[in-house]
Amino acid sequence: MKTWLPVVLLACTLGVAEAQVLDRIVAVIDKEMILESELNAQTQFFITTNKLDPNTPGLREQVLQSMINEKLILAKAIEDSVTVSEDEVTQQLDAIVRQRVQAAGSEQRLEELYGMPISRIKREYRDEMKKNLLSQRLQQQRFGGSQISRLEVEEFFRTYKDSLGEVPEEVELAHIFVRPKFGESEKAESYGKMKLLLDSIKAGVPFEELARRHSQDPGSAAQGGELGFVRRGLFVKDFETAVFALKEQEVSGIVETEFGLHIIQLLERRGDAVHARHILMRIERTEAGDDSAKTFLNGLRTRILAGESFADLARKHSEDKETASIGGNLGTFELEQLPKELYPVVSPLKSGEISEPVRIPVGTQYGYSIVWVRERTPEHKANLDQDYKRIEIVASNYKRQKDYAAWLESLRKSIYWESRL
């Protein structure tokens, strides 16, 4: 179930001037109202994201009814005394502003689009963000624990089995992933460059100036290395250990991670979240490092084919932190939906077979994997024996949508609202 983010944050390119025009009220919901400029902005956003014809009959009315539903949920959240903390509001607002900065290309460009500095953007739209989070919290409380029984799944299947169609060919995969080691001479060269930057910071050169000029992190360099507020557990291990060890305004030494070398400055700490910035210097991988990684993986493959456990070796050797602890399990995928780098590797393999080492892109970096096809299931008509989990998900979504629609209908009957379109 989706909720709308605040209109002004989603449709910033429409400009703030439109919202400053004297508006007429197009709907009233309890103590809230919807202005025509808000409806226009949301309609344009809906048209753009869904690639619709602007002249589609009833489009504005459809968007208005969705906005009324949002306001009804907000009114119910307030009535039920649902709360969110100011820290939650700040973190969500910071995250969305960071997204908008990246989309716009720079903080300066975003400020031009809004016609105000970022500090004012956050003040202006803080109340809207809080309302949005209240609505999300209420929906989570009401539907987050929604469950469906096996009897309901079976009844759903009997009713809709002819509409479920064919289940496409699927593969259940696991992998062992390693990154090529950095070349020693390349690492030494990068360390030398970072040492000069660290000396410049100690000599008084502004951190953000050096980040803009030298950082090789495309997501933060233009913002002076700013990473915004990030909770513990979201950084890679070595970076997280270093940043949480800093005092506010303190600058780290040179920190090595799988991405390269970093210099980190902690700007502010709020509970279990930190606001930091960094300078990243990448280290070039070498052909020798690539060859070594592939040789290592080929050795593991030979051991597995000789009888050793793929899962045990994945837990011990895989550098994919998200899957190593579960034996390298990647999950089940439709064969035709596999990423382009995996499809030609997996498509010729049968159940139980393991690929040769294959290069896998990871963001701006890469590594090598051996991929195990744990099971391959041909295309077939959906049935409860093979596809219970898939059918359960569809049935659960159907039930949730029905419950959500019934809940909205009850809100429309119990809370005052009026459309003036």
C-alpha positions as CSV (number, residue, x, y, z in Angstrom):
1,M,0.0,0.0,0.0
2,K,1.5,3.3,-1.1
3,T,1.3,6.7,0.4
4,W,2.0,10.0,-1.3
5,L,5.0,12.0,-0.2
6,P,4.4,15.7,0.2
7,V,3.5,17.3,-3.1
8,V,6.1,20.0,-2.9
9,L,8.9,17.5,-2.3
10,L,7.9,15.3,-5.3
11,A,7.1,18.1,-7.7
12,C,9.8,20.6,-6.9
13,T,10.5,21.3,-10.5
14,L,7.1,22.9,-10.8
15,G,8.5,25.8,-8.8
16,V,7.3,27.5,-5.7
17,A,5.8,30.4,-7.5
18,E,2.7,28.4,-8.5
19,A,2.0,27.7,-4.8
20,Q,2.2,31.4,-4.1
21,V,-0.7,32.3,-6.4
22,L,-3.9,33.2,-4.7
23,D,-5.6,29.7,-4.5
24,R,-9.1,28.6,-4.3
25,I,-10.0,25.7,-2.0
26,V,-11.0,22.5,-3.9
27,A,-11.6,20.2,-0.9
28,V,-12.1,20.4,2.8
29,I,-11.4,17.4,5.0
30,D,-11.9,17.8,8.8
31,K,-9.5,20.6,9.7
32,E,-7.4,20.3,6.6
33,M,-7.9,21.7,3.1
34,I,-6.6,21.1,-0.4
35,L,-5.7,24.1,-2.6
36,E,-6.0,24.2,-6.4
37,S,-2.3,24.7,-6.8
38,E,-1.6,21.5,-4.8
39,L,-4.1,19.6,-7.0
40,N,-2.5,21.0,-10.1
41,A,1.0,20.0,-8.9
42,Q,0.0,16.5,-7.9
43,T,-1.9,16.0,-11.2
44,Q,1.1,17.0,-13.2
45,F,3.3,14.7,-11.2
46,F,0.9,11.9,-11.7
47,I,0.8,12.5,-15.4
48,T,4.6,12.6,-15.7
49,T,5.3,9.6,-13.6
50,N,2.6,7.4,-15.2
51,K,3.1,8.8,-18.8
52,L,-0.5,9.7,-19.2
53,D,-2.4,11.8,-21.6
54,P,-3.2,15.1,-19.8
55,N,-6.6,15.2,-21.4
56,T,-7.6,11.8,-19.9
57,P,-11.3,12.2,-18.7
58,G,-11.7,12.3,-15.0
59,L,-8.0,12.5,-14.2
60,R,-8.1,15.6,-12.0
61,E,-11.0,14.1,-10.1
62,Q,-9.1,10.8,-9.6
63,V,-6.1,12.6,-8.2
64,L,-8.2,14.8,-6.0
65,Q,-10.0,11.7,-4.5
66,S,-6.6,10.2,-3.7
67,M,-5.5,13.4,-2.0
68,I,-8.8,13.4,0.0
69,N,-8.0,9.9,1.1
70,E,-4.6,11.0,2.4
71,K,-6.2,13.8,4.4
72,L,-8.8,11.4,5.8
73,I,-6.1,9.1,7.0
74,L,-4.2,12.1,8.5
75,A,-7.4,13.2,10.4
76,K,-7.8,9.6,11.7
77,A,-4.2,9.5,12.8
78,I,-4.7,12.7,14.8
79,E,-7.9,11.5,16.2
80,D,-6.2,8.3,17.4
81,S,-3.3,10.2,18.9
82,V,-0.7,8.6,16.7
83,T,2.7,10.3,17.2
84,V,6.1,10.6,15.5
85,S,9.2,12.0,17.1
86,E,10.9,15.2,15.9
87,D,14.0,13.2,15.2
88,E,12.1,11.0,12.8
89,V,10.7,14.0,11.0
90,T,14.2,15.5,10.7
91,Q,15.8,12.3,9.4
92,Q,13.0,11.7,6.8
93,L,13.2,15.3,5.6
94,D,17.0,15.3,5.4
95,A,16.8,12.1,3.4
96,I,14.3,13.5,0.9
97,V,16.2,16.7,0.5
98,R,19.4,14.7,-0.2
99,Q,17.5,12.8,-2.9
100,R,16.3,16.1,-4.4
101,V,19.8,17.5,-4.3
102,Q,21.1,14.5,-6.3
103,A,18.2,14.8,-8.7
104,A,18.8,18.5,-9.2
105,G,22.6,18.1,-9.5
106,S,23.6,20.4,-6.7
107,E,22.3,22.3,-3.6
108,Q,22.5,25.5,-5.5
109,R,20.3,24.2,-8.4
110,L,17.8,22.8,-5.9
111,E,17.6,26.2,-4.1
112,E,17.0,27.9,-7.5
113,L,14.2,25.5,-8.2
114,Y,12.5,26.2,-4.9
115,G,13.4,29.9,-4.8
116,M,14.8,29.6,-1.3
117,P,17.8,28.2,0.7
118,I,17.8,24.6,1.8
119,S,17.4,25.6,5.5
120,R,14.2,27.4,4.6
121,I,13.0,24.5,2.4
122,K,13.3,22.2,5.5
123,R,11.4,24.7,7.7
124,E,8.7,25.3,5.1
125,Y,7.9,21.7,4.5
126,R,8.6,20.2,8.0
127,D,4.9,20.3,8.9
128,E,3.9,18.5,5.7
129,M,6.5,15.8,6.4
130,K,5.2,15.3,9.9
131,K,1.7,14.8,8.6
132,N,2.9,12.3,6.0
133,L,4.7,10.3,8.6
134,L,1.7,10.3,10.9
135,S,-0.4,8.8,8.1
136,Q,2.2,6.2,7.3
137,R,2.5,5.3,11.0
138,L,-1.3,4.8,11.3
139,Q,-1.4,2.6,8.2
140,Q,1.5,0.6,9.5
141,Q,-0.3,0.1,12.8
142,R,-3.5,-0.9,11.1
143,F,-2.2,-3.1,8.3
144,G,1.4,-3.9,9.1
145,G,0.6,-7.1,11.0
146,S,-2.1,-8.2,8.5
147,Q,-2.0,-12.0,8.0
148,I,-3.8,-14.5,5.8
149,S,-4.7,-18.1,6.7
150,R,-4.1,-21.1,4.5
151,L,-7.9,-21.6,4.2
152,E,-8.1,-18.0,2.7
153,V,-5.2,-18.7,0.3
154,E,-6.9,-21.9,-0.9
155,E,-10.2,-20.1,-1.3
156,F,-8.5,-17.3,-3.3
157,F,-6.8,-19.9,-5.5
158,R,-10.1,-21.7,-6.3
159,T,-11.8,-18.4,-7.1
160,Y,-9.0,-16.9,-9.3
161,K,-6.9,-19.8,-10.5
162,D,-7.9,-19.2,-14.1
163,S,-6.7,-15.6,-13.9
164,L,-3.2,-16.4,-12.4
165,G,-1.8,-17.6,-15.7
166,E,1.5,-19.4,-16.2
167,V,4.3,-19.2,-13.7
168,P,7.5,-18.3,-15.7
169,E,10.7,-20.4,-15.6
170,E,12.5,-19.7,-12.3
171,V,15.9,-20.3,-10.8
172,E,17.0,-20.4,-7.2
173,L,20.5,-19.1,-6.9
174,A,23.4,-18.8,-4.4
175,H,26.8,-17.3,-4.9
176,I,30.2,-16.8,-3.4
177,F,31.5,-13.3,-4.0
178,V,35.0,-11.9,-3.6
179,R,36.6,-8.6,-4.5
180,P,40.0,-8.4,-6.2
181,K,42.7,-7.2,-3.8
182,F,44.1,-3.7,-4.3
183,G,47.6,-3.6,-5.9
184,E,50.2,-2.5,-3.4
185,S,51.8,0.2,-5.6
186,E,48.4,1.6,-6.5
187,K,47.4,1.6,-2.8
188,A,50.6,3.4,-1.8
189,E,50.0,6.0,-4.5
190,S,46.5,6.7,-3.2
191,Y,47.7,6.8,0.4
192,G,50.2,9.5,-0.6
193,K,47.5,11.6,-2.2
194,M,45.2,11.3,0.8
195,K,48.1,12.1,3.2
196,L,48.5,15.4,1.3
197,L,44.8,16.1,1.7
198,L,44.9,15.3,5.4
199,D,47.8,17.7,5.9
200,S,45.8,20.4,4.1
201,I,42.8,19.9,6.4
202,K,45.1,20.1,9.4
203,A,46.6,23.3,8.0
204,G,43.1,24.9,7.8
205,V,41.9,24.3,4.3
206,P,38.1,23.8,4.5
207,F,37.1,20.1,4.4
208,E,34.2,20.7,2.1
209,E,36.4,22.6,-0.4
210,L,38.8,19.6,-0.7
211,A,35.9,17.2,-0.9
212,R,34.4,19.1,-3.9
213,R,37.7,19.2,-5.7
214,H,39.1,15.7,-4.9
215,S,36.5,13.3,-3.6
216,Q,35.7,10.4,-6.0
217,D,32.3,9.7,-4.5
218,P,29.9,11.0,-7.2
219,G,27.0,10.9,-4.7
220,S,28.5,13.4,-2.3
221,A,31.4,15.3,-3.8
222,A,29.3,18.1,-5.2
223,Q,27.8,18.7,-1.7
224,G,31.3,18.9,0.0
225,G,31.3,15.3,0.9
226,E,28.0,15.6,2.9
227,L,26.3,12.3,3.7
228,G,23.5,13.6,5.8
229,F,22.2,11.8,8.9
230,V,22.7,8.0,8.7
231,R,21.8,5.4,11.3
232,R,24.2,2.8,12.7
233,G,24.2,-0.3,10.6
234,L,24.0,1.4,7.2
235,F,27.7,2.1,6.6
236,V,30.2,-0.6,5.6
237,K,31.9,-1.9,8.7
238,D,35.3,-0.2,8.7
239,F,33.7,3.2,7.8
240,E,31.1,2.8,10.5
241,T,33.7,1.9,13.2
242,A,35.7,5.0,12.3
243,V,32.9,7.5,12.1
244,F,31.2,6.4,15.4
245,A,34.6,6.7,17.1
246,L,34.9,10.4,16.3
247,K,33.9,13.4,18.4
248,E,31.8,16.1,16.8
249,Q,33.9,18.2,14.3
250,E,36.8,15.7,14.6
251,V,38.5,14.5,11.5
252,S,39.6,10.9,11.1
253,G,42.9,9.6,9.8
254,I,42.9,7.6,6.5
255,V,40.3,4.8,6.6
256,E,40.4,1.9,4.2
257,T,37.2,0.2,3.0
258,E,36.2,-2.0,0.1
259,F,35.5,1.2,-1.8
260,G,39.0,2.8,-1.3
261,L,40.4,5.3,1.1
262,H,38.4,7.8,3.1
263,I,39.0,10.9,5.3
264,I,35.9,11.4,7.5
265,Q,34.6,14.3,9.5
266,L,31.8,13.9,12.1
267,L,29.6,17.0,12.1
268,E,26.9,16.0,14.5
269,R,25.6,13.0,16.4
270,R,21.9,12.4,17.3
271,G,21.4,9.2,19.3
272,D,22.2,6.3,17.0
273,A,22.6,8.5,13.9
274,V,25.5,10.5,12.7
275,H,25.8,13.4,10.3
276,A,29.2,13.1,8.5
277,R,31.1,14.0,5.4
278,H,33.9,12.3,3.7
279,I,36.5,12.4,1.0
280,L,36.9,9.2,-1.0
281,M,40.0,8.3,-3.0
282,R,39.5,5.1,-5.1
283,I,42.3,2.6,-5.6
284,E,42.7,1.1,-9.0
285,R,42.3,-2.7,-9.2
286,T,44.9,-4.6,-11.2
287,E,44.8,-7.5,-13.7
288,A,46.9,-9.5,-11.2
289,G,44.3,-8.9,-8.5
290,D,41.5,-10.0,-10.9
291,D,43.4,-13.2,-11.8
292,S,44.0,-14.0,-8.1
293,A,40.3,-13.6,-7.3
294,K,39.3,-15.9,-10.2
295,T,41.9,-18.5,-9.2
296,F,40.7,-18.5,-5.6
297,L,37.0,-19.0,-6.7
298,N,38.0,-21.7,-9.1
299,G,39.7,-23.5,-6.1
300,L,36.5,-23.2,-4.1
301,R,34.4,-24.5,-7.0
302,T,36.7,-27.6,-7.3
303,R,36.3,-28.3,-3.6
304,I,32.5,-28.0,-3.9
305,L,32.4,-30.4,-6.9
306,A,34.4,-32.8,-4.8
307,G,31.8,-32.8,-2.1
308,E,32.3,-29.8,0.2
309,S,29.3,-27.7,1.2
310,F,28.7,-24.6,-0.9
311,A,26.9,-22.9,2.0
312,D,29.7,-23.6,4.5
313,L,32.3,-22.1,2.1
314,A,30.1,-19.1,1.3
315,R,29.8,-18.4,5.0
316,K,33.5,-18.6,5.4
317,H,34.8,-16.9,2.3
318,S,32.0,-14.8,0.6
319,E,32.5,-11.0,0.8
320,D,28.8,-10.3,0.2
321,K,27.9,-9.4,3.7
322,E,24.1,-9.6,3.0
323,T,24.2,-13.3,1.9
324,A,27.3,-14.8,3.4
325,S,25.6,-15.6,6.7
326,I,22.8,-17.5,4.9
327,G,25.1,-19.6,2.8
328,G,25.3,-17.3,-0.1
329,N,21.6,-17.6,-0.9
330,L,20.4,-15.0,-3.4
331,G,16.7,-16.2,-3.6
332,T,14.5,-17.2,-6.5
333,F,14.3,-15.2,-9.7
334,E,12.4,-15.4,-13.0
335,L,15.0,-16.5,-15.5
336,E,14.1,-13.7,-18.0
337,Q,14.3,-11.1,-15.2
338,L,17.9,-11.8,-14.2
339,P,20.4,-8.9,-14.4
340,K,22.1,-8.8,-17.8
341,E,25.5,-9.8,-16.4
342,L,23.9,-13.0,-14.8
343,Y,21.5,-14.2,-17.5
344,P,24.2,-15.6,-20.0
345,V,25.9,-17.3,-17.0
346,V,22.8,-18.9,-15.5
347,S,20.7,-19.7,-18.5
348,P,22.7,-22.7,-19.7
349,L,23.1,-24.2,-16.2
350,K,21.0,-27.1,-14.9
351,S,19.8,-27.6,-11.4
352,G,22.8,-28.3,-9.1
353,E,25.4,-26.9,-11.5
354,I,28.0,-24.2,-10.6
355,S,29.3,-21.5,-12.9
356,E,32.9,-20.5,-13.6
357,P,33.9,-17.2,-12.0
358,V,31.9,-14.3,-13.5
359,R,32.6,-10.5,-13.1
360,I,29.8,-8.8,-11.2
361,P,29.4,-5.0,-11.1
362,V,28.7,-3.5,-7.6
363,G,27.9,0.2,-7.9
364,T,31.1,1.8,-9.4
365,Q,33.1,-1.2,-8.2
366,Y,33.1,-4.9,-9.2
367,G,34.0,-8.3,-8.0
368,Y,33.8,-12.0,-9.0
369,S,31.3,-14.7,-8.2
370,I,30.7,-18.4,-8.7
371,V,26.9,-19.0,-9.0
372,W,25.2,-22.1,-8.0
373,V,21.8,-23.0,-9.5
374,R,20.2,-24.7,-6.5
375,E,17.0,-25.4,-8.4
376,R,15.6,-24.7,-11.8
377,T,11.8,-24.8,-12.2
378,P,10.3,-24.9,-15.8
379,E,7.4,-22.7,-16.8
380,H,4.1,-24.2,-15.6
381,K,0.5,-23.4,-14.7
382,A,0.2,-22.1,-11.1
383,N,-0.7,-24.7,-8.5
384,L,-0.8,-24.8,-4.7
385,D,1.8,-27.5,-4.4
386,Q,4.6,-25.7,-6.2
387,D,3.6,-22.1,-5.9
388,Y,2.0,-21.7,-2.5
389,K,4.2,-18.9,-1.4
390,R,3.7,-17.0,-4.7
391,I,-0.1,-17.4,-4.4
392,E,-0.1,-16.5,-0.7
393,I,1.6,-13.2,-1.6
394,V,-1.0,-12.4,-4.3
395,A,-3.9,-13.4,-2.0
396,S,-2.5,-11.4,0.9
397,N,-2.1,-8.3,-1.3
398,Y,-5.7,-8.8,-2.6
399,K,-7.0,-9.1,1.0
400,R,-5.0,-6.1,2.1
401,Q,-6.4,-4.0,-0.7
402,K,-9.9,-5.0,0.1
403,D,-9.5,-4.2,3.8
404,Y,-7.8,-0.9,2.9
405,A,-10.7,0.1,0.6
406,A,-13.3,-0.8,3.2
407,W,-11.4,1.2,5.8
408,L,-11.2,4.2,3.6
409,E,-15.0,3.9,2.9
410,S,-15.6,3.9,6.7
411,L,-13.4,7.0,7.1
412,R,-15.4,8.8,4.4
413,K,-18.6,8.0,6.4
414,S,-17.2,9.0,9.8
415,I,-15.1,12.1,9.0
416,Y,-16.4,15.3,7.4
417,W,-15.1,16.0,3.9
418,E,-16.3,18.0,1.0
419,S,-15.1,18.3,-2.6
420,R,-15.5,21.7,-4.3
421,L,-14.0,20.8,-7.6
